[in-house]
Amino acid sequence: MKSIWHSTNVSLDLLNERGEKTMAACMGMEFTEIGPDYLRMMMPVDDRTRQPYGLLHGGASVALAETVGSMASALIIDPAKQMCVGMEINANHLRGVRDGYVHAVAKPLHIGSTTHVWDIRITDDAHRLVCVSRLTVAVITKKNA
């Protein structure tokens, strides 16, 4: 399968460095795999990401989904000419998680010149589906490009 990424010169270390000093770092998110047409990351279920009942906070799942999908869009565009920003996200929370990690995989549903739409599946350590999300990203031409 042909890669969808703008550059094949991207490493997990580079992606994780880009997340330093961001909400992703505060929540313990980490990129774990780059495939030819998908991006994967994980996040711990701990005191940073749980709600008062001890379950993974729905907002934490949405933050994970937006992070992995937005970075996937950033890897498709030409960063010298374009930037991308989230337009809309939705999520269905299907299963509670109390500990361990959750794993998000972003795969494209649509890669257009002005929008990208991502299907993001979040699973627990036992590969059970926890959340499904759809993210729409706007691709914007930089004014100085």
C-alpha positions as CSV (number, residue, x, y, z in Angstrom):
1,M,0.0,0.0,0.0
2,K,1.3,3.5,-0.9
3,S,1.8,5.9,2.0
4,I,-0.6,8.8,2.4
5,W,2.0,11.0,4.2
6,H,3.6,14.1,2.7
7,S,7.0,13.0,3.9
8,T,8.3,9.6,4.7
9,N,11.0,11.2,6.9
10,V,8.8,11.2,10.0
11,S,9.6,9.3,13.2
12,L,7.7,8.5,16.3
13,D,10.4,10.4,18.3
14,L,9.8,13.5,16.2
15,L,6.0,13.2,16.6
16,N,6.4,12.8,20.4
17,E,8.8,15.8,20.6
18,R,6.2,17.9,18.8
19,G,3.8,17.1,21.6
20,E,6.0,18.3,24.4
21,K,4.6,21.2,26.4
22,T,1.1,20.5,25.1
23,M,-2.1,19.0,26.5
24,A,-1.0,15.7,24.9
25,A,2.1,15.6,27.1
26,C,0.1,16.7,30.2
27,M,-2.3,13.7,29.7
28,G,0.5,11.2,29.0
29,M,-0.3,10.7,25.3
30,E,2.3,9.0,23.1
31,F,2.5,8.2,19.4
32,T,3.2,4.5,19.0
33,E,2.9,3.6,15.3
34,I,2.9,5.1,11.9
35,G,1.4,2.9,9.2
36,P,1.0,3.6,5.4
37,D,-2.5,5.0,6.0
38,Y,-3.0,5.3,9.8
39,L,-1.5,6.8,12.9
40,R,-1.7,5.2,16.3
41,M,-1.2,6.6,19.8
42,M,-1.9,5.7,23.4
43,M,-2.9,7.4,26.6
44,P,-2.9,6.1,30.2
45,V,-6.1,5.8,32.2
46,D,-4.9,7.4,35.5
47,D,-5.7,10.4,37.7
48,R,-5.0,12.8,34.9
49,T,-7.6,11.2,32.6
50,R,-10.3,9.8,34.9
51,Q,-13.6,11.5,36.0
52,P,-14.8,11.4,39.6
53,Y,-16.4,7.9,39.3
54,G,-13.0,6.5,38.5
55,L,-13.7,5.9,34.7
56,L,-11.9,7.3,31.7
57,H,-13.3,10.9,31.2
58,G,-15.1,11.3,27.9
59,G,-13.3,14.5,27.3
60,A,-10.0,12.7,27.6
61,S,-11.1,10.3,24.9
62,V,-12.1,13.2,22.7
63,A,-8.7,15.0,23.4
64,L,-6.9,11.7,22.3
65,A,-9.0,11.4,19.2
66,E,-8.4,15.1,18.2
67,T,-4.7,14.8,18.9
68,V,-4.2,11.7,16.8
69,G,-6.4,12.9,13.9
70,S,-5.0,16.4,13.8
71,M,-1.4,15.1,13.7
72,A,-2.4,12.7,11.0
73,S,-3.7,15.7,8.9
74,A,-0.5,17.6,9.7
75,L,1.5,14.7,8.2
76,I,-0.5,14.8,4.9
77,I,-0.2,18.6,4.1
78,D,2.8,20.5,2.9
79,P,3.7,22.4,6.2
80,A,5.5,25.2,4.2
81,K,2.3,26.1,2.4
82,Q,-0.6,24.9,4.6
83,M,-1.8,24.3,8.1
84,C,-4.7,22.4,9.5
85,V,-7.2,23.0,12.3
86,G,-10.0,21.0,13.7
87,M,-13.5,22.0,12.5
88,E,-15.8,19.4,14.1
89,I,-15.4,16.3,16.3
90,N,-17.9,13.8,17.6
91,A,-17.6,10.8,19.8
92,N,-19.6,7.9,21.0
93,H,-18.4,6.5,24.3
94,L,-19.1,2.7,24.3
95,R,-17.3,1.2,27.3
96,G,-15.9,2.4,30.5
97,V,-12.2,2.0,31.4
98,R,-10.7,2.2,34.9
99,D,-7.0,1.6,34.4
100,G,-4.3,0.6,31.9
101,Y,-4.1,2.4,28.5
102,V,-6.4,3.3,25.7
103,H,-5.2,3.1,22.1
104,A,-6.4,5.3,19.3
105,V,-6.0,4.6,15.6
106,A,-6.8,7.4,13.0
107,K,-7.7,6.3,9.5
108,P,-8.8,8.7,6.7
109,L,-12.4,8.6,5.4
110,H,-11.7,11.6,3.1
111,I,-8.5,13.4,2.1
112,G,-9.5,16.5,0.1
113,S,-7.7,19.7,-0.7
114,T,-9.5,21.7,1.9
115,T,-10.8,19.1,4.3
116,H,-9.8,15.8,5.9
117,V,-12.2,13.5,7.7
118,W,-10.8,10.9,10.1
119,D,-12.3,7.8,11.6
120,I,-10.8,7.3,15.1
121,R,-11.3,4.1,17.0
122,I,-10.2,3.9,20.7
123,T,-9.7,0.5,22.3
124,D,-8.6,-0.7,25.7
125,D,-5.7,-3.0,26.4
126,A,-7.9,-6.0,25.7
127,H,-8.7,-4.5,22.2
128,R,-12.3,-3.8,23.2
129,L,-13.9,-0.8,21.5
130,V,-14.2,2.1,24.0
131,C,-15.0,5.0,21.8
132,V,-15.6,5.8,18.1
133,S,-15.0,9.4,16.9
134,R,-15.1,11.3,13.6
135,L,-12.9,14.4,13.2
136,T,-13.2,16.9,10.4
137,V,-10.1,19.1,9.8
138,A,-9.9,22.2,7.7
139,V,-6.8,22.6,5.5
140,I,-5.8,26.3,5.3
141,T,-3.4,27.9,2.9
142,K,-0.8,30.0,4.7
143,K,-0.9,33.7,3.7
144,N,2.8,33.8,3.1
145,A,2.8,30.7,0.9
